[in-house]
Amino acid sequence: MASPVKKITVVIPNWNGLDHLGKCLDALRAQTFGDFAVIVVDNGSEDDSVAFIRKNYPEVDIIETGSNQGFGAACNAGITASNSPSIALLNNDTVADPDWLGELAAAMDNAPESVTMLASKMVQMQDNAVIDDAGDILTWRGGTFKRGHGQPASDFDRQIEVFSPCAGAALYRKDALISAGLFDESFFLYLEDIDLGLRMRLNGGSCRYIPSAIVQHIGHGSSFPHDRYVFFIARNRPTLFMKNFPMSVLARHIHSLIYGWFFYYLAYNRPGPYIRGTLAAIKNLPSSIKKRQTAQPRLSKKEMHSLLSNDWPEISLLQLIRNRLKAFSL
């Protein structure tokens, strides 16, 4: 007899996350909401993660990819294996409050069909009074920001619309994920959740921030050295724009995009990986254009212009240049 379909499947990508998995899975066992399944997608871990789960959490389904195929590929494997109408994505370095899933489930039940994503209130593990992420922001200068990062958690207690969720603790309607094409596995690491959120927005969906759905997050539970971070960000940021927006829309914001490129070139202060990432994005341009041509966004070009933020929480490019020159003169 087939197992009953669970309302939510929690998908946890894992790569060498043994140090975090116990607390993460214990927190899921303690959820007050019970209509869910858990899938851990292991990306070729070498730290006995799989054996640990099998021994201590027999209720958890495991998918083994055999190698590190990236965050997006791991998420896609879990999503496609699930038969639940809603998918919760959760990082392995998190501890969810007991009511986390219940709050998300209730919020999705009460939301209109146009709400296809829910963002959690992610607080810092080391200090629960401080926000880690209260929804993600994408700007026309290419900046991606964690809303509220480093600010008092008490200042983010209002349920509002945000651009997209951090996929480290989010709930999605599965049919909307499928319609958007799931994660772009070519991103491999970083910005893939922003890219997915953007495509879901272009499809007419929206995201709501649920402050009562609280998750503690360590951050960088499965991480790469900083140079690799810079490479992937420098490659994936222009790719994100080229594959999702028509040239006529990009042309209107070209000054902002160029500004952002130079800003982060100076801000990261790692010209080698930054240039290599940019060149990789240029090399992938034919693929990006093909993806854009096959997409069928529901938003008009006018709506696309207003979809991204024009705010810039960073210092100005001029001030950054001044700071860099001052540092060289010391």
Order of alpha helices (4+ residues) and beta strands (2+ residues): beta-alpha-beta-alpha-beta-alpha-beta-beta-alpha-beta-beta-beta-beta-beta-beta-alpha-alpha-beta-alpha-alpha-alpha-alpha-alpha-alpha-alpha
